[in-house]
Amino acid sequence: VSAWGGYVFIINLIPLHVFVLLLMQRYSRRVYIAYSTFYIVGLILSMQIPFVGFQPIRTSEHMAAAGVFALLQAYAFLQYLRDRLTKQEFQTLFFLGVSLAAGIVFLSVIYLTYTGYIAPWSGRFYSLWDTGYAKIHIPIIASVSEHQPTTWVSFFFDLHILVCTFPAGLWFCIKNINDERVFVALYAISAVYFAGVMVRLMLTLTPVVCMLSAIAFSNVFERYLGDDMKRENPPIEDSSDEDDKRNPGNLYDKAGKVRKHVSEQEKTEEGLGPNIKNIVTMLMLMLLMMFAVHCTWVTSNAYSSPSVVLASYNHDGTRNILDDFREAYYWLRQNTDEHARVMSWWDYGYQIAGMANRTTLVDNNTWNNSHIALVGKAMSSNESAAYEIMRSLDVDYVLIIFGGVIGYSGDDINKFLWMVRIAEGEHPKDIRESDYFTPQGEFRVDKAGSPTLLNCLMYKMSYYRFGEMQLDFRTPPGFDRTRNAEIGNKDIKFKHLEEAFTSEHWLVRIYKVKQLDNRETLDHKPRVTNIVPKQKYLSKK
């Protein structure tokens, strides 16, 4: 609970397991003792964490666990009365008791939610069931790449051959069902659904996939390697066979016993042919070797590279290291005041705080949506309006990410529409997403782009002095490699900002916010008066 907000998944999966066991009539004292102890102890311990507090009894996400706890107590009480009532009386009391308990719990949750004592379902919960909910109502959730639906490529990239063996293991579990395997089956089905909704929930799917795939491989090896073991350890002979050996004069078989012909016994003992066993065994071993090689490659190339260091590969296989992020953060640390405030999009908040040791306005803790929306409004507004916002927030520097030089697709221009949408959610009168599209509904950075876009602060900070740069002889000056377009506004000038730092590959750009002038500058004009000059006095002498 203290380390991961995803404990809500576990706190709802365990009650679901107990509820399904009740429906399958698999209630036992073990289930009652285990769940009651888990709920009471877990509730008390989780409430000791300051960040959680009274959430376990005041949020809708935790009501399923409380409802199953109350239902289990009612079910246990009815089981206690079972030995003291007739069958007809017990059936009537059981139906009424369970229905009444479920109805009371359901109505109590509705009433407490309506009165405000229990918080309603959060937007993150609704986004799990309605994939379009977050984009409309909570764009900050939909803007995170980890919250996007998982593609088939991602499933195969992370799971490899386990995508195929996982359903087989699930089938083996369901085939020989028991209380423990009911939990595994529920965990697998729910985790598959949630992993398909969000990429980040692949973390909840991988444990059960590994477990069920291991069950599948274990059953296959047991099937195709089991005959040899049986042949080495022959089964114990039946006691009736021993009696026949002791009394060889008895030539009659016992009732119910049919002696097999010698050829039939040999066929039964032969089982699968050695060729089939060897082929299947080698195939399974090859799949496991391929899986090990794939996991090693993914771990070393995809999941071991730091996000602050980018790598690119040339045609000859040589690798180029792009160290712009660390370079920019080091510049901030060495060349700015230790109390300076940096305004950037929230994606880079933790990196700036950790590597540059500077205060940021917003960071990856996205619970404060209104503050992030204010930063998005500053990025989406023109320079004068953005300057007022920055002055109200005491901003000293503005940091942006620009990938137009090297073709980096994760820059702030590609994220810009999410800034607009988040800002529009809090400031609908000032920011409208439609203003940043062309009349044809296109988002373009060239001459055909929206005037609002071409004059907003983010556009000007990204493309400042970029119109003077010609990347190669095949493209005109100011050609954006990421958007594959020539920028529309090349004559960019700042009044309230000045460029402070640009990294080697123009990936990170930092601007300094100018201070207010002591007094406004006055235009010097020649003084004009209406006084008529007097005639000069001439002496008569």
Protein Blocks (a to p, Z undefined) as FASTA:
>chain_A
ZZomklmmmmmmmmmmmmmmmmnopacfklmmmmmmmmmmmmmmmmmpmklmmmmmmcfk
lmmmmmmmmmmmmmmmmmmmmmmccfklmmmmmmmmmmmmmmmmmmmmmmmmmnomaccd
dfklmmmmmmklmmmmmmmlmmpmklpccdfklmmmmnmmmmmmmmmmmmmmmmmgcfkl
mmmmmmmmmmmmmmmmpmklmmmmmmmmmmmmmmmmmmmmmmmmmmmmmmmmccdddfkl
mmmmmmmmlmbdcehiacddfklmmmmmnmpafklmmmmmmmmmmmmmmmmmmmmmmmmm
mmmccfkbccdddfkopacddfklmmmmmmmmmmccfkbccdddfklmmmmmmmnopacf
bdfblkbmmlmmmmmmmmmmcfklmmmmmmmnopabdcdddfklnopakbmklmmmmmmm
mmmmmmmmlpcfklmpcfkopacfbfklcfklmmmmklmmmmgoklmpcfbfkbcehiaf
klopacfblbdcdfkbccfbdcfkomaccdddddddfbdcddddddddfbdcddddddfZ
Z
